[in-house]
Amino acid sequence: MFHTAISETRGLSAVESKVLDYLARIGPQTPKDLARLSGLAPASVTAMIDRLERKGIVNREPHPDDRRKILIALDLQSIASGVHLWDHLVRGMYELCDRYTDDELRTVIGFVRAATALTHESTAKLTGSGPAPTNE
Protein backbone atom coordinates (compact mmCIF):
# COMPACT_ATOMS: atom_id res chain seq x y z
CA MET A 1 0.00 0.00 0.00
CA PHE A 2 2.85 2.40 0.77
CA HIS A 3 4.36 1.99 -2.70
CA THR A 4 0.92 2.56 -4.23
CA ALA A 5 0.51 5.76 -2.20
CA ILE A 6 3.97 6.97 -3.26
CA SER A 7 3.15 6.16 -6.89
CA GLU A 8 -0.13 8.07 -6.73
CA THR A 9 1.53 11.16 -5.28
CA ARG A 10 3.99 11.08 -8.21
CA GLY A 11 1.33 10.38 -10.86
CA LEU A 12 2.65 6.90 -11.63
CA SER A 13 0.88 3.63 -12.37
CA ALA A 14 1.73 0.50 -10.39
CA VAL A 15 3.66 -0.91 -13.38
CA GLU A 16 5.61 2.33 -13.86
CA SER A 17 6.49 2.31 -10.18
CA LYS A 18 7.67 -1.32 -10.34
CA VAL A 19 9.87 -0.59 -13.37
CA LEU A 20 11.38 2.39 -11.54
CA ASP A 21 12.07 0.07 -8.61
CA TYR A 22 13.95 -2.29 -10.96
CA LEU A 23 16.00 0.63 -12.29
CA ALA A 24 16.78 1.80 -8.75
CA ARG A 25 17.84 -1.67 -7.57
CA ILE A 26 19.54 -3.05 -10.68
CA GLY A 27 20.65 0.08 -12.52
CA PRO A 28 20.12 1.20 -16.12
CA GLN A 29 18.50 -1.42 -18.35
CA THR A 30 17.73 -1.85 -22.04
CA PRO A 31 14.07 -1.72 -23.05
CA LYS A 32 14.32 -5.45 -23.82
CA ASP A 33 15.53 -6.12 -20.25
CA LEU A 34 12.69 -4.01 -18.86
CA ALA A 35 10.19 -6.02 -20.92
CA ARG A 36 11.61 -9.25 -19.50
CA LEU A 37 11.64 -7.96 -15.93
CA SER A 38 8.15 -6.45 -16.06
CA GLY A 39 6.46 -9.06 -18.22
CA LEU A 40 5.21 -6.35 -20.56
CA ALA A 41 5.21 -6.58 -24.34
CA PRO A 42 8.02 -4.59 -26.01
CA ALA A 43 5.54 -2.09 -27.50
CA SER A 44 4.04 -1.50 -24.05
CA VAL A 45 7.50 -0.93 -22.60
CA THR A 46 8.29 1.62 -25.31
CA ALA A 47 5.06 3.51 -24.55
CA MET A 48 5.80 3.39 -20.82
CA ILE A 49 9.36 4.67 -21.33
CA ASP A 50 7.95 7.52 -23.43
CA ARG A 51 5.53 8.44 -20.60
CA LEU A 52 8.24 8.26 -17.93
CA GLU A 53 10.59 10.34 -20.07
CA ARG A 54 7.88 13.00 -20.59
CA LYS A 55 7.40 13.08 -16.81
CA GLY A 56 11.15 13.65 -16.43
CA ILE A 57 11.69 10.48 -14.40
CA VAL A 58 13.89 8.50 -16.80
CA ASN A 59 16.40 9.27 -19.53
CA ARG A 60 17.49 7.37 -22.59
CA GLU A 61 21.26 6.99 -22.62
CA PRO A 62 23.61 5.41 -25.15
CA HIS A 63 24.69 1.88 -24.31
CA PRO A 64 28.42 1.94 -23.47
CA ASP A 65 29.19 -1.32 -25.31
CA ASP A 66 26.74 -1.32 -28.23
CA ARG A 67 25.89 1.91 -30.01
CA ARG A 68 22.76 0.32 -31.51
CA LYS A 69 21.22 -0.05 -28.04
CA ILE A 70 20.01 2.43 -25.47
CA LEU A 71 19.80 2.19 -21.72
CA ILE A 72 16.94 3.52 -19.65
CA ALA A 73 18.21 5.22 -16.51
CA LEU A 74 16.60 7.07 -13.65
CA ASP A 75 16.78 10.86 -13.73
CA LEU A 76 18.48 11.38 -10.38
CA GLN A 77 17.20 14.96 -9.93
CA SER A 78 13.63 13.80 -10.36
CA ILE A 79 14.12 10.94 -7.95
CA ALA A 80 15.77 13.26 -5.41
CA SER A 81 12.73 15.54 -5.51
CA GLY A 82 10.61 12.71 -4.05
CA VAL A 83 13.00 11.48 -1.38
CA HIS A 84 11.15 13.39 1.34
CA LEU A 85 8.13 11.13 0.78
CA TRP A 86 10.12 8.30 2.38
CA ASP A 87 11.24 10.22 5.51
CA HIS A 88 8.69 8.80 7.94
CA LEU A 89 9.21 5.20 6.80
CA VAL A 90 13.01 5.40 6.86
CA ARG A 91 13.08 7.06 10.27
CA GLY A 92 10.70 4.38 11.57
CA MET A 93 12.85 1.58 10.15
CA TYR A 94 15.92 2.93 11.94
CA GLU A 95 13.94 3.03 15.18
CA LEU A 96 12.66 -0.50 14.58
CA CYS A 97 16.16 -1.83 13.89
CA ASP A 98 17.38 -0.27 17.15
CA ARG A 99 15.12 -2.74 19.01
CA TYR A 100 17.16 -5.73 17.83
CA THR A 101 20.70 -6.96 18.37
CA ASP A 102 23.10 -7.23 15.45
CA ASP A 103 22.80 -11.04 15.58
CA GLU A 104 19.00 -10.84 15.44
CA LEU A 105 19.19 -8.46 12.48
CA ARG A 106 21.59 -10.81 10.67
CA THR A 107 19.00 -13.58 11.12
CA VAL A 108 16.25 -11.36 9.71
CA ILE A 109 18.46 -10.35 6.76
CA GLY A 110 19.28 -13.99 6.05
CA PHE A 111 15.59 -14.87 6.04
CA VAL A 112 14.65 -11.96 3.75
CA ARG A 113 17.43 -12.87 1.29
CA ALA A 114 16.35 -16.51 1.21
CA ALA A 115 12.68 -15.56 0.80
CA THR A 116 13.57 -13.16 -2.02
CA ALA A 117 15.62 -15.81 -3.80
CA LEU A 118 12.75 -18.28 -3.47
CA THR A 119 10.32 -15.71 -4.87
CA HIS A 120 12.60 -15.08 -7.87
CA GLU A 121 13.07 -18.82 -8.40
CA SER A 122 9.32 -19.45 -8.20
CA THR A 123 8.60 -16.61 -10.62
CA ALA A 124 11.17 -17.95 -13.10
CA LYS A 125 9.64 -21.42 -12.82
CA LEU A 126 6.13 -20.07 -13.46
CA THR A 127 7.14 -17.89 -16.39
CA GLY A 128 9.80 -20.15 -17.89
CA SER A 129 12.26 -17.24 -17.79
CA GLY A 130 15.82 -17.31 -16.62
CA PRO A 131 16.88 -16.25 -13.16
CA ALA A 132 16.14 -12.66 -12.23
CA PRO A 133 19.10 -10.32 -11.73
CA THR A 134 20.24 -9.83 -8.17
CA ASN A 135 21.71 -6.82 -6.49
CA GLU A 136 24.38 -8.63 -4.48
C-alpha positions in Angstrom: 0.0 0.0 0.0 2.9 2.4 0.8 4.4 2.0 -2.7 0.9 2.6 -4.2 0.5 5.8 -2.2 4.0 7.0 -3.3 3.1 6.2 -6.9 -0.1 8.1 -6.7 1.5 11.2 -5.3 4.0 11.1 -8.2 1.3 10.4 -10.9 2.7 6.9 -11.6 0.9 3.6 -12.4 1.7 0.5 -10.4 3.7 -0.9 -13.4 5.6 2.3 -13.9 6.5 2.3 -10.2 7.7 -1.3 -10.3 9.9 -0.6 -13.4 11.4 2.4 -11.5 12.1 0.1 -8.6 13.9 -2.3 -11.0 16.0 0.6 -12.3 16.8 1.8 -8.8 17.8 -1.7 -7.6 19.5 -3.1 -10.7 20.7 0.1 -12.5 20.1 1.2 -16.1 18.5 -1.4 -18.4 17.7 -1.8 -22.0 14.1 -1.7 -23.1 14.3 -5.5 -23.8 15.5 -6.1 -20.3 12.7 -4.0 -18.9 10.2 -6.0 -20.9 11.6 -9.3 -19.5 11.6 -8.0 -15.9 8.2 -6.4 -16.1 6.5 -9.1 -18.2 5.2 -6.3 -20.6 5.2 -6.6 -24.3 8.0 -4.6 -26.0 5.5 -2.1 -27.5 4.0 -1.5 -24.1 7.5 -0.9 -22.6 8.3 1.6 -25.3 5.1 3.5 -24.5 5.8 3.4 -20.8 9.4 4.7 -21.3 7.9 7.5 -23.4 5.5 8.4 -20.6 8.2 8.3 -17.9 10.6 10.3 -20.1 7.9 13.0 -20.6 7.4 13.1 -16.8 11.1 13.6 -16.4 11.7 10.5 -14.4 13.9 8.5 -16.8 16.4 9.3 -19.5 17.5 7.4 -22.6 21.3 7.0 -22.6 23.6 5.4 -25.1 24.7 1.9 -24.3 28.4 1.9 -23.5 29.2 -1.3 -25.3 26.7 -1.3 -28.2 25.9 1.9 -30.0 22.8 0.3 -31.5 21.2 0.0 -28.0 20.0 2.4 -25.5 19.8 2.2 -21.7 16.9 3.5 -19.7 18.2 5.2 -16.5 16.6 7.1 -13.6 16.8 10.9 -13.7 18.5 11.4 -10.4 17.2 15.0 -9.9 13.6 13.8 -10.4 14.1 10.9 -7.9 15.8 13.3 -5.4 12.7 15.5 -5.5 10.6 12.7 -4.1 13.0 11.5 -1.4 11.1 13.4 1.3 8.1 11.1 0.8 10.1 8.3 2.4 11.2 10.2 5.5 8.7 8.8 7.9 9.2 5.2 6.8 13.0 5.4 6.9 13.1 7.1 10.3 10.7 4.4 11.6 12.8 1.6 10.2 15.9 2.9 11.9 13.9 3.0 15.2 12.7 -0.5 14.6 16.2 -1.8 13.9 17.4 -0.3 17.2 15.1 -2.7 19.0 17.2 -5.7 17.8 20.7 -7.0 18.4 23.1 -7.2 15.5 22.8 -11.0 15.6 19.0 -10.8 15.4 19.2 -8.5 12.5 21.6 -10.8 10.7 19.0 -13.6 11.1 16.3 -11.4 9.7 18.5 -10.3 6.8 19.3 -14.0 6.1 15.6 -14.9 6.0 14.6 -12.0 3.8 17.4 -12.9 1.3 16.4 -16.5 1.2 12.7 -15.6 0.8 13.6 -13.2 -2.0 15.6 -15.8 -3.8 12.8 -18.3 -3.5 10.3 -15.7 -4.9 12.6 -15.1 -7.9 13.1 -18.8 -8.4 9.3 -19.5 -8.2 8.6 -16.6 -10.6 11.2 -17.9 -13.1 9.6 -21.4 -12.8 6.1 -20.1 -13.5 7.1 -17.9 -16.4 9.8 -20.1 -17.9 12.3 -17.2 -17.8 15.8 -17.3 -16.6 16.9 -16.3 -13.2 16.1 -12.7 -12.2 19.1 -10.3 -11.7 20.2 -9.8 -8.2 21.7 -6.8 -6.5 24.4 -8.6 -4.5 
